[in-house]
Amino acid sequence: MRKKISVILVAALSLAGVVGFTTPSFASDWDKAGKILTGLEGVRILTGGRFDLIGNMFKINKEFEPEWQTRVVHRHKNKNKVKQHYCTHRTWVPHYVWKKKYVPRHTEYDDRYGEVIVEGHYIKYQVEQGGKWITTCRR
């Protein structure tokens, strides 16, 4: 049964392609269609995916859920009771490394001693180098 449906579908699409090339189309027609599709896509982006006309037509919508939301399932002693909640609090945890820098010989001014000569030396300081996101659950 599925094979017959797929053969009919391929034949219909082939026929539509041949007929589509024989009918005249103008650039202004495609321009209008492009503006309409751009407007629909803009509305989808502004609403965060909640309003998706094309996705609803073709049944390709997914439930809107940010990629960083994770679902946590807690099982209790009673196996039939399952509690689900979303962990939605993300915290950035930076990774710091120590850097070492050479400061050459220079002079500085001090209120008590006047001009002071400081010999060349190394200084150490921390720099953020990457990090990671940690998702925590707040109940």
C-alpha positions in Angstrom: 0.0 0.0 0.0 2.8 2.4 0.9 4.6 1.6 -2.3 1.6 2.5 -4.4 1.1 5.8 -2.5 4.8 6.7 -3.0 4.7 5.9 -6.7 1.6 8.1 -7.1 3.2 10.9 -5.2 6.4 10.8 -7.2 4.4 10.8 -10.5 2.3 13.7 -9.3 5.3 15.7 -8.3 7.0 15.0 -11.7 3.9 16.1 -13.6 3.7 19.3 -11.4 7.3 20.0 -12.3 6.7 19.7 -16.0 3.6 21.8 -15.9 5.3 24.3 -13.7 8.0 25.0 -16.2 5.5 25.5 -19.0 3.4 28.2 -17.3 4.9 31.7 -17.4 6.1 33.1 -14.1 7.3 36.6 -13.5 9.9 38.0 -11.1 7.3 40.2 -9.5 5.3 37.1 -8.5 8.3 35.6 -6.7 9.1 38.9 -5.1 5.6 39.1 -3.6 5.9 35.5 -2.3 9.3 36.2 -0.8 8.0 39.2 1.0 5.1 37.2 2.5 7.4 34.3 3.6 9.9 36.8 5.1 7.0 38.4 7.1 5.8 35.0 8.3 9.4 34.0 9.3 9.9 37.4 11.1 6.7 36.8 13.1 7.9 33.3 14.1 11.3 34.7 15.3 9.7 37.6 17.2 7.3 35.3 19.0 10.1 32.8 19.9 8.6 30.0 17.8 5.2 30.1 19.4 3.4 31.3 16.2 4.6 29.2 13.3 2.0 29.2 10.4 4.2 27.1 8.0 5.2 24.6 10.7 1.6 24.1 11.7 0.6 23.5 8.1 3.1 20.8 7.5 3.0 19.4 11.1 6.8 19.9 11.7 6.5 22.0 14.9 8.2 20.9 18.0 7.3 22.1 21.5 9.2 25.3 22.2 12.0 24.6 24.6 15.3 26.3 24.8 18.3 24.1 24.1 19.7 24.6 27.6 16.6 23.5 29.4 17.0 20.0 30.7 14.3 17.7 31.9 14.9 16.0 35.2 12.8 13.0 36.3 12.7 11.9 39.9 11.5 8.4 40.8 10.1 7.7 44.2 9.7 4.4 46.1 6.3 4.0 44.4 7.4 3.3 40.8 4.1 4.7 39.4 4.7 8.2 40.8 7.1 10.2 38.6 7.8 13.9 39.1 9.2 16.0 36.2 10.5 19.5 36.3 12.7 21.7 34.2 16.1 22.9 35.3 16.2 26.4 33.9 18.8 28.3 36.0 22.1 28.5 34.2 25.3 29.9 35.8 28.5 30.8 34.0 31.5 29.3 35.8 34.7 30.9 34.5 38.1 29.2 34.3 41.0 31.3 35.5 44.7 30.8 34.8 47.7 32.5 36.2 49.8 34.5 33.7 53.4 35.7 34.4 54.7 39.0 32.9 58.1 40.6 33.1 58.2 44.3 34.2 61.6 45.9 33.2 63.6 48.3 35.5 61.8 51.6 35.9 61.5 54.6 38.3 58.5 55.5 40.5 57.8 58.5 42.7 57.3 58.0 46.4 56.1 60.8 48.8 58.7 59.9 51.5 61.7 58.9 49.4 61.2 60.9 46.1 62.2 59.0 43.0 62.7 55.3 43.6 64.3 52.8 41.2 62.4 49.5 40.9 64.5 46.6 39.5 63.1 44.4 36.8 60.7 41.7 38.2 57.9 39.3 37.3 54.3 39.9 38.2 51.6 37.3 38.3 47.9 37.9 37.5 44.8 35.9 36.8 43.1 35.9 33.4 39.8 34.3 32.6 40.4 31.6 29.9 37.1 30.0 28.9 34.6 28.4 31.2 31.4 26.4 31.2 27.7 26.7 31.8 26.3 24.8 34.8 22.6 24.1 34.8 21.1 24.0 38.3 17.6 23.1 39.4 15.5 25.4 41.5 12.4 23.7 43.0 
